[in-house]
């Protein structure tokens, strides 16, 4: 043994010298690359967000910011939607639809895994949908699962859905955060430590401050993901949002909360601004389940009392489009109903008196600038119509609990950003509107089962007219997508056809 070691010493010395030379050369190359190739450095995207959710599971909570951060970033669905609103494959690589439109058979992608290392297969899809469909489900959009009669696993990569009726929106609906595919192994932790199959995985959450995602190294298309880390900063105050951008603490603020400051960023060469559209109808929501707004005349009086132009100028600095019903003005089926109840304070006062409305009303608004600013203007407008309003600015958790869940309010102001959400008015009196109409229910049933595009468009126009004539809410304006980006940030959508913003295609320099 000793002889063998002595005899090989010179050989080892030669190899050592060669290795040292190679190591030095390699180190030199790496140093040069580090200096010349920024791709080797970790890329981090810092995004401002107005709203912090209370939980992180889009299948159990309606807060829009859950989808903004996590849907199609951490969680994925069978299908997805692009910026134009077109449905595309996602966890399903393709699908077939039976001739009668009642059976959908999905083929699942290869290579998808959950962030905790568990495999993704058809059993996870079945678990996801049966959980959402269960009687005790807390899914915020249970109505999108109502048409599903059964979910059957054909094999690990094939799953079949049988519907009890045609659903014109089925493929679109299963792209949403409410239909995010989850695993039974991790479902209980998703509220605070979400586990999905997407390009980013949950990293950390500091409540009241920020949430961080990290690139999922084993993502099936990881090479296409250019960002290593994403940090969401929760900043609802417009002044604080502006300061964070100006000091370059943020790279992007989609949904920028200060329309009055957009010109400041337009003039700054470090930034670019984008004004796009959303599906967010901003409404003065009325509790239709109790006086005074269970009375049509009182609702009509309110519609005459509000001045949309004044609200848009004061709350949005003119950067919004008025609406007269619950439908986005950029949609092809939209009809302009803003003239149905022209602003008339005297007429509104007379109608309130005829309806016997004398009590002080409560207006509870969540902590978003569009809502708080609009609330002050609405309070003044109703005062001109003889109605005293107590304005309460409440935290988001309070709003969710007291307004959304318990219907403990007279009026509130909120943007409904989900697509195809005319269905809200067919959710019955338990929904926070407290609204129920057999006529509208029948109309919505026709809309959601009509496969002919032209016929469905006409039905949609009828629905808009019905809601406007019945003054179900005070319809204010369409929320614009105001965004500010640092130069070098690319890949964000200008418009928001859905609640989510995929980040896998975003780049930063």
N, C-alpha and C positions, 0 to 999 in steps of 0.2 A: 504494500500500500504506500509506504514511504517512498520507495523507488519510483513507482508510477507518478506520484505527485512531483518528485524532483525532476523526472524526465520531461514532464509537461509544462514546467515553470516558464520556459522561454516562449512556448506557444501561447500561454495565457497572457504573457507580457505583450506579445504582438497584438493579440486580440484586444487587450485592454487599451492599448494605444489607439488602435483603429476605432474602437468604441468611443473613446474620449473625443477623437477627432470628429466622428459622426455626430456625437452629442452636441459638441460646440457648434458645428455647422447647423444642426437642427434648431438649436437655441437661437442662433443668429437669424435664421429664417423666420422663426416664430416671432421674434422681436420686431422684425421688419414688417411682418403681417399685422402685428398688433398696432403698429404705427400707421400702416397704410390701409388697413381693411377694417372699417367700423363694424362689419358683420360679425366679427369675433366678440365684440362687446355685447353685453346683455341689452336688449331693447326693451324699454319700459314706456308704456302709454298711460298717461295720467288724464283721467276724464272727470269733469265736473258733472254732478247730478243733483237735481233739486230735491229729490225725494228719497228718503231712506225707508226701506220696508221694515216691518216688524219681524218677518220671517223670510226665509230664502227658498221656499218651495212654491213654484208657480202652480202646482196642482192642488194647493190648499188655501191660497190667498189671492185676492183680486188686485193687490197693489201693482200698479203698472211698472214701477221701477224694478220689480223682480224680473219681469220679462226683459226690460231694458238691459239689465246686467247679465242675466243667466240663460235665457232662452236662446237656443242655437249657438251658445257659447260654452256653457257648462252642460246644459241639457240639450238633447236633440229629440226630434219627433220623426214619425214615419215619412212625412213630407216636409218641405219648407216652402218659403215664398220669396221671390226676388223683389227688387225695388219697384217693379212695375205691377206687382200683385199676382204674377203668374206662379202657379204651383209647380214645384220641382221635386225630384227625388231627394231623399235624405237617408234615414235609416232603412228605408225601403228603396231598393235599386230600381224597381219597376212594379207595375200592378196591372191587373186586368179587371174589367167590369163586365158583369153578365148583361145579356141583352135587355133584361127587364130592369136593370139598374139597381138591383137589390143585393147583389153579391160582389164584394171587392176582395180580390186575392192578391196579397202583397208578397213579393220576394224580397227577403232582407239582404242587406249588404254583407260582404265578407270582411273580416278583420276588425270589426268594432268590438271594443271592450269597455267596461266601466272603469272609472278612475281608481277603484279599489282593487283592480285586477280580475274581478269576476267577469265571466263571459257574457256576451249579449246574444240572446236567441229569441225565438218566438214565444217562449214561456214568459219572458219579461214583458213582451207586448200584451199578452193575454192578462197578466197580473195587473199591468197599468190600467187597462181599460175596464176590467171587471172591478177594480178598486174605485175608479171614477164613477162607474155605473151603480155601485152598491147603494142600498137604501140610506145608509148613514153617511154617505160620502160628503165631504166638506169641499169638494171641487167647486170653484167659484163660477164655473160655466157648465153646470150639469146638463143644460139643455142641448149642448152639442153632442152629448152621448145618448140622448133620448131615442134617436132613430135606430140604435144598434140593438138587434135582437139576440145575436150570439157572436162569440169570438172563439174560433176553433184553430188549434195548432195542427197543421197538416204534417209538418216535419220541422226540425229546428230552424230552418231558413224560410219557411212558408207559413203564412197565417191568413185565415179567411174570416171576413166580416159579413154577416148576413144582417140586412136592414129590414125593419118592419114597414118601411115606406121609402120612397125616393127622397134623397136629400141633395139638393142642388149645391150645397156648400160643404159636403162631407170631406173631400180631399183638402180643401182650404182649411177647414176647422181642425183637422188632425195635424196641421202644421203649427198650431198655436201652442203657447206655453202650457195651457190647461191639459194638453195631450202629450206633454213631455214623457218620454219613456224612462221609467225608473225600475230599480231592481228590488225585490223583496228583502235582500240582504242589507240594504242601506236605507230603505224608505223611512225608517223611524228617525234617522239623523238628519234628513234633508232640510228640516226647518232651520238648522244652524250650521250644518256641515254638508252641503249638497254634494251628491255624487251622481254624475251623469256619464255620457259617452262622448261629449263634445271636445272641441279643440283646446279648451282651457279647463283647468281643474281648480276647485276652490283652494285658496291658500290661507287667508285670514280675514277676520271681520272685527274691527274695532268699532263698537257701537257708538253712534254719534259722530263718527269721524270718517272712516274709510273701509272699503272692502277690496281685497286683492285676489286676483286670479293669476295662475301660472300656466304656461304652455304645457299641455299633456304630451309628453315625449312619445308615448305609444299610440297616439292618435293615428288613425289609418291614413290620413293625408297630412301628416305633420310637416312634411317638406313645404307645403303650401302656406303654412302659418308663419308669418314674419315677425310677430311680436312675442317676446319671451314672458313679459309680465304686463298685466293690466291693473291699474289702481283707480278705483272709483272714489272720488272725494264727495262727501255729502255737504252741499252748500246751497241752502235755500234763499239766503239773503242776497239780493241783487248786488249790493255794494261789495260784499265779501266775494261774490263770484267774479266781479270785475277786477278786484284787487288781486285775486289769485291768478287770473289770466295775465294781467299787466306785469306782475312780478315773475311770470313764466314758471309758476308752480304747477300750472296745468298746461296740457297740450291741446285739449279739446273740451268744448262745452256744448254738446248738442242739446237743444232745448234751453238755450240761454235765457235767464229769467228777466233781463232788463232791456226791453225793446228800445227804450229811450237812449241807450248807450251803444246801439249797433253802429251809429255813424262814427263814434269814437274809434271803434275797431276797424271800420272801413278805411279810415284815414291813416292807420298805423301800418307801415309796411311789414311788420312782423307777423301780421295776421291776415286771414281771409274770412269773410263772412258769407253765409248762405241763408237765404230765406226760402224754405220749402213748405210743403203742405203736410198735414197730418189728418188722421181720421177722428180728431178730437173735437167733438161738438161740446162747446161750453154752454151749460144751461143753468138757469136759475131754477133748480129742481124744487118741486112743490110736493108736500106730503098729501097725496090725494086721498089718504085713508081717514082723514079727520077734518073738522072745520078749521078754517073756512074753505080750504081748497078741495073739499069733496063736492063743492058747489061750482058748476060750470061758470056761472056769472062772476064769481069771485076770481076764478082763473082768467077769464076774459078781461076783467078789470085790470088785473096785474099786467096782462099783455099790452094793454093800452098805456099803462103807467110807465113802462120801461122805454128808454130811448137808446137804441142800439148804437147809434152814431156817437152819442155822448160817452157811452161805456167804452167803445172801441178807442175813441180818441183819448180818454182819460186813463184807461187801464192798459191799453196796448199801443199808445202813441200812434194810432191810425194803422197799425200793422196787423190787421185781421179782417176777415170777410164776414159780414153779418149773415145770420141764418134765420129762417122763419119756421123751420121744422127740424127734425132730427136726422139730418143727412148731409154729407160733405159736399160743398159747392163744386169741387173739382171732379166729382163723379159724373159719369155720363147720364145717369138716371135722375139727376138733381132737378128740382123745379123751384123757382124763386117764389117763396110765400111770405117774404118779409113785409109785404104791403097789406097783409090780411088784417092786422091790428095796428094801424098807424098810431104813433105816439100822440096821446091826447090826455093830459093830466086832468082836465076838467071832466071829461067823459069817464075817465077811470074813477074819479072821486064819486061821481054820481052812481056808477055801477057798484062800487064798494058799498055805498049807502043802501042801495036797493037790495044788495045781498046780505045786509045786516052785519057787515064787518066793522066792528068798533074796537076790538081788543088789540093790544100791542102784540106784534108778531116777532118771532125770533128768527134771525138769519145767522146760521152757524157756518163759518167758512173754514176750510182747511188751510194750512200754512204755505200756500203757493201765491206768488205775486199776482198772477192773473185773477185769482179768486179774492184775495184781500182787497186789491184795488177796485175790482168790480163791485165788491160788497159795499164799499163806502159810497159809490155812486148810486147803486140801487137803493140804499137806505135814504139818500137825499131825494131820489125820484119818487119813491113811495110816500115820503113826507109831503111832497107837493100834491099827491093824490089823497091826502088826509089820513094816511096810515103810518102810525108810529112803529118803528122797527128797532129792536134791540140787536145790535150787531155783535156777535161773539166770534173772535178769532181763536180757533182751537187747534191743538196738536193733532197730527195725523192718526196716532193710535186712538185718541179720543173720538175723532171723526169716524173711524172704522167701527168702533164699538157702539157709540151712541147714535150716530146718524145711519150708517150703512146697515148695521146689524139690528139695532133696536128701534129704528125709525123714530127716535126721540128728537124731532125737529119740526119746524114749520116750513122753512126754506133753507136751501144751501146752494152753493155754487161749485160746480165740479165739471171737469172735462172728461168725457167718455171717449177714450182713445182706441177702444177695440173696434175692429172692422165688422161690418154686417151686424151692428148691434141694435137694429130696429127690434130685434128679438127681445130686448129689455122690457118692452111694453107688453109682451105676452108672458111674462114670468109670474104674473099673478100678484095678489095683494101682499104676499109675504116679502116680496122684493121691496127695497127701500123707497121706491116711488109710491107704494101703497095703491097702485093702479090696477084696475081690472076691467076689461071690456070684451064681451063675447064677440062683438063685431070685429074688433081688431084681432083677436085670437084667430078668428076664421080667416081674416085677410092674411095674417102671417103664415098660417098653415098652407095657404095657396102659394105664397111667395117661396117658402122653403122647399116645396115639392115640385115647383115648376121648372122643367128642364129647358124649355124654350126661352132663349135670352130676351127676345123682344117682348114676349108675353110677361116675363118676370119683371122687365123694366116698367111696363104699364102698371103692374100690381104695386111695385115699389113707389111709383108716383101717387097712387091711391093712398098708400100707407102714410106718406108724408103729409098729404092733404088732410087725412083723418086726424092725425096728431095735432096739426096746426089748428084746424077748426075747433077741436076740443080743448085747445090751449092747455094741454096736459102739463107743460112746463113753460117757463119763460125762456124762449130760445134766443141766445145771445149772439155768439160768433164762433167761427171755426178757429181752433187754436193753430197758429202757424208753427212751423219748425224753424225757429231762429237758432242759428248755430255759429259759433266762433271757433276757428281752428288756427293753431300755430302753423306757419308756413313749413312745409315738409311733411305734414300729416295728410295722408290721402286714403281714400277707400270708404269713407263714411257715406251713407245714403243722404241725399238732399231731401228726399221725401220720406214719410213714414207710413207706408201702407198697412203696417202691422205694428204691434207693440215692441217687437224685438229689433235689435240692430246687430247683425252678425259682424264679429270683429276679426274673423280669420283672414279676411282679405284686406285689412287695414295695414298700412305701412307708415313708418315714421323715419325721418332722416335727422 
